[in-house]
Amino acid sequence: MALDGIFDTTIRLLEKNLDLRARNQNFISANLANAETPGYIPTNLSFEGELKEALKNRGGGSASVTNPRHIPLKGQGGGLDKVQGRVIETPAASIGKDGNGVELENEMGKLVENQILYNATVQIVSKQFESLKTAIKGSI
Amino acid sequence: MDFFTSMDVSSSGMAAERTRMNLISSNIANANSTRTQEGGPYRRKDPVFSAVPATGGFKSVMDRDGAAGVKKVEVAQIREDQSPPRMQYDPTHPDADGQGYVALPNVNVIEEMVDMISATRAYEANVTAAQAAKSMAMKTLDLLR
């Protein structure tokens, strides 16, 4: 089994997920810190769709574009590594008089969600390595 | 690891809310101060928050784009409330004017109390965010065990 087989898409996907969630954490912290700043519109990192798309387009072999008139296969070059996420504005439904769009409850919800999903991902990574170790040792 | 940006942002929020809390305490403590160094009664003080990019300094050179678009908070200035002072009739007061009125600070204690609750909650939210970032970082470190 090639090394590429061991550290397959799963690990790379988990890795990317951790990276993006850690970055999202920055945005949520910023929204909470600016909960009272006039004119501040909360932002978030949106990447779930992009990640899903990249994962869906990964299979199907690789057909290289050798002629500029070739139509590239869907997903070509849109690999997991290229997923960067998009910064989107997520203002509350009713923006206050001072133009601040932060809703504390909303941000807390997002914070908890991000944290739980991050921890879940870390746990899966840990399990992945554990099973790899089991396979190497050959005995439990 | 990028969690330090998150902690940095949260601590900027905590510092800003603490400044706000200090000013609220000052307002409540001086709710009846008729004399100040600048002359006249005490005036209510209020911080003005402003969102500034979290990048900058050494960290931004080290990180490529981890903190792009992330804003921390900063106290841009401390504003003095320019609303007129409360006038109270008390001719025996040493600071009373010709008509026997004393200019008292334009502080409304109830308003300050409400502001204080809001500042406390905002501070707590920042603490929670910092705790979340810390627990995530620790979870990641646990992978090494």
Interface residues (C-beta under 8 A of the other chain):
Chain A: L18 D19 R21 A22 R23 Q25 N26 F27 I28 S29 A30 L32 A33 N34 A35 E36 T37 P38 G39 Y40 T43 V87 L104 E107 M108 L111 V112 N114 Q115 Y118 N119 V122 Q123 V125 S126 F129
Chain B: M1 D2 F3 T5 S6 M7 V9 S10 S12 G13 A16 E17 R20 V48 F49 S50 A51 A54 G66 A67 A68 G69 V70 K71 K72 V73 S118 R121 A122 A125 N126 T128 A129 A130 A132 A133 S135 M136 K139 T140 D142 L143
